[in-house]
Amino acid sequence: SSKENVINGEELDDFIYHHFLNRLDPVEYCENVLRHHLPESRQKLHENQTALIRAVCNPKLKQVAGMMSRQSGKTESISSFCGFLIDNYPQMRVGVFTPRLQQAEVSIGRLSTFFQMNEDRLNNKIVKLTKDRIELSNKSYVTAVSASDQSNIEGLTFDVIVLDEAQKVSDYTFSERIVKSL
């Protein structure tokens, strides 16, 4: 590698990640900010949840797939990492896609509860809170989107896409419509 891309013997992207982007542990944020209102016995995330949250919040990973059974904390995990991303990164645009809009609204609803119950602990103010969208004062947002073949998703743009219940989304909708919103 060229000398311009190395700082103290470390590749530039690794240096930026280790010294700037990874300064706040996403799991620590989720447990101490978003879940602060819960009884102490429920504040800690389970191992499968922490692994998923750390992977999704790692900017060095471009794609993350998580396979979790029912009642294993998937919605809590999605809500948690969406909350971490939009409260800690300005102008972050997150889209939560599910086969039916109502499914994505469950994740948004869970995050709404986390944010409202812990509003004084957030880094940013809540600007808009509806059943399908949360916007913060740092101009970041998370929105629920239907991934059905009939949905009108053209023109949407996101930095992060969450595809919940991916097995129920057609290959065409995923590859030709959802991925193009990145």
C-alpha positions as CSV (number, residue, x, y, z in Angstrom):
1,S,0.0,0.0,0.0
2,S,1.1,3.6,-0.6
3,K,2.4,5.8,2.2
4,E,-0.5,8.2,1.9
5,N,-3.0,5.5,3.0
6,V,-1.1,4.5,6.2
7,I,-1.1,6.2,9.6
8,N,1.2,4.9,12.2
9,G,1.6,1.6,10.3
10,E,-2.2,1.1,10.1
11,E,-4.2,1.2,6.8
12,L,-6.2,4.4,6.6
13,D,-9.7,2.7,6.7
14,D,-8.6,0.6,9.7
15,F,-7.3,3.7,11.5
16,I,-10.5,5.6,10.9
17,Y,-12.6,2.6,12.1
18,H,-10.5,1.9,15.2
19,H,-10.0,5.6,16.3
20,F,-13.2,7.2,15.3
21,L,-16.1,5.0,14.2
22,N,-15.7,2.3,16.8
23,R,-15.4,4.6,19.8
24,L,-19.0,4.0,21.0
25,D,-20.0,0.4,21.5
26,P,-23.4,-0.2,20.0
27,V,-24.4,-2.9,22.5
28,E,-23.4,-0.6,25.4
29,Y,-25.5,2.2,23.9
30,C,-28.5,-0.1,23.5
31,E,-28.3,-1.5,27.0
32,N,-27.6,1.8,28.7
33,V,-29.7,4.2,26.7
34,L,-32.5,2.4,24.8
35,R,-33.1,-0.2,27.4
36,H,-32.5,1.9,30.5
37,H,-36.2,2.0,31.3
38,L,-36.5,-1.8,31.6
39,P,-36.0,-3.6,34.9
40,E,-32.3,-4.3,35.4
41,S,-32.8,-8.0,34.7
42,R,-34.0,-7.2,31.1
43,Q,-31.5,-4.5,30.2
44,K,-28.8,-6.8,29.0
45,L,-29.1,-8.2,25.5
46,H,-28.7,-11.9,24.7
47,E,-25.6,-13.2,22.9
48,N,-27.4,-13.6,19.6
49,Q,-28.7,-10.1,19.8
50,T,-25.3,-8.6,20.6
51,A,-23.6,-10.4,17.8
52,L,-26.2,-9.1,15.3
53,I,-26.1,-5.6,16.6
54,R,-22.3,-5.4,16.5
55,A,-22.2,-6.8,13.0
56,V,-24.8,-4.4,11.6
57,C,-23.2,-1.4,13.3
58,N,-19.7,-2.3,12.0
59,P,-19.1,0.0,9.0
60,K,-16.5,-2.4,7.6
61,L,-19.2,-4.9,6.9
62,K,-21.3,-4.2,3.8
63,Q,-23.9,-7.0,4.2
64,V,-25.0,-8.9,7.3
65,A,-27.4,-11.8,7.4
66,G,-29.0,-13.0,10.6
67,M,-31.1,-16.1,10.9
68,M,-33.1,-16.1,14.2
69,S,-36.0,-18.2,15.2
70,R,-39.3,-16.9,16.5
71,Q,-39.2,-15.3,19.9
72,S,-35.4,-15.0,19.9
73,G,-35.3,-11.2,20.1
74,K,-35.2,-10.3,16.4
75,T,-37.5,-7.3,16.6
76,E,-35.7,-6.0,19.7
77,S,-32.4,-6.4,17.8
78,I,-33.7,-4.6,14.7
79,S,-35.1,-1.8,16.8
80,S,-31.9,-1.5,18.8
81,F,-29.5,-1.2,16.0
82,C,-31.8,1.2,14.1
83,G,-31.9,3.4,17.2
84,F,-28.2,3.3,17.6
85,L,-27.5,4.2,14.0
86,I,-30.0,7.1,13.7
87,D,-29.1,8.6,17.2
88,N,-25.3,8.4,16.6
89,Y,-24.8,9.1,12.9
90,P,-26.2,12.4,11.4
91,Q,-28.3,12.2,8.3
92,M,-28.5,8.4,8.5
93,R,-31.4,7.0,6.4
94,V,-32.5,3.6,7.5
95,G,-35.3,1.6,5.7
96,V,-36.9,-1.4,7.4
97,F,-38.4,-3.6,4.7
98,T,-40.9,-6.4,5.4
99,P,-43.3,-8.3,3.2
100,R,-46.2,-6.4,4.8
101,L,-45.9,-2.8,6.0
102,Q,-47.5,-3.7,9.3
103,Q,-44.6,-6.0,10.1
104,A,-42.0,-3.2,9.7
105,E,-44.2,-0.9,11.8
106,V,-43.8,-3.3,14.7
107,S,-40.0,-2.6,14.7
108,I,-40.6,1.1,14.4
109,G,-43.1,0.9,17.3
110,R,-40.6,-0.9,19.5
111,L,-38.0,1.8,18.8
112,S,-40.6,4.5,19.4
113,T,-41.1,3.1,22.9
114,F,-37.3,2.9,23.5
115,F,-36.9,6.5,22.4
116,Q,-39.9,7.9,24.3
117,M,-39.1,6.1,27.6
118,N,-35.5,7.2,27.4
119,E,-35.8,10.6,25.6
120,D,-33.5,12.4,28.1
121,R,-30.7,9.9,27.4
122,L,-30.7,10.4,23.6
123,N,-28.0,12.3,21.8
124,N,-30.7,14.0,19.6
125,K,-34.3,15.3,20.0
126,I,-37.2,13.4,18.5
127,V,-38.6,15.5,15.6
128,K,-41.2,13.2,14.2
129,L,-42.7,10.0,15.5
130,T,-45.4,8.1,13.7
131,K,-46.3,4.4,13.4
132,D,-44.0,4.1,10.3
133,R,-41.3,6.7,10.8
134,I,-39.0,8.3,13.4
135,E,-37.0,11.4,12.6
136,L,-34.4,12.9,14.9
137,S,-32.9,16.5,15.1
138,N,-29.7,15.3,13.5
139,K,-31.7,14.7,10.3
140,S,-31.5,10.9,10.6
141,Y,-34.5,8.7,10.3
142,V,-35.8,5.2,10.1
143,T,-38.9,4.3,8.1
144,A,-41.0,1.2,7.6
145,V,-41.4,0.1,4.0
146,S,-43.5,-2.6,2.4
147,A,-41.4,-5.1,0.3
148,S,-44.4,-6.5,-1.4
149,D,-44.3,-6.7,-5.2
150,Q,-47.1,-4.2,-5.4
151,S,-45.6,-1.5,-3.2
152,N,-44.4,1.8,-4.6
153,I,-40.8,2.0,-3.4
154,E,-39.1,3.6,-6.4
155,G,-37.4,6.8,-5.6
156,L,-36.6,6.0,-2.0
157,T,-33.0,6.3,-0.9
158,F,-31.3,4.7,2.2
159,D,-27.9,4.3,3.7
160,V,-28.9,1.1,5.5
161,I,-31.5,-1.4,4.5
162,V,-33.0,-3.9,6.9
163,L,-34.8,-6.8,5.2
164,D,-36.9,-8.7,7.8
165,E,-38.6,-11.9,6.7
166,A,-36.4,-11.9,3.6
167,Q,-37.5,-15.4,2.6
168,K,-41.0,-13.9,1.8
169,V,-39.6,-11.2,-0.5
170,S,-39.4,-12.0,-4.2
171,D,-36.0,-12.0,-5.8
172,Y,-37.1,-9.4,-8.3
173,T,-38.3,-7.0,-5.6
174,F,-35.1,-7.5,-3.7
175,S,-32.6,-7.2,-6.5
176,E,-34.4,-4.7,-8.8
177,R,-36.2,-2.5,-6.4
178,I,-34.9,-2.6,-2.8
179,V,-31.1,-2.8,-3.5
180,K,-31.5,0.1,-5.9
181,S,-32.6,2.3,-3.0
182,L,-29.0,2.1,-1.6
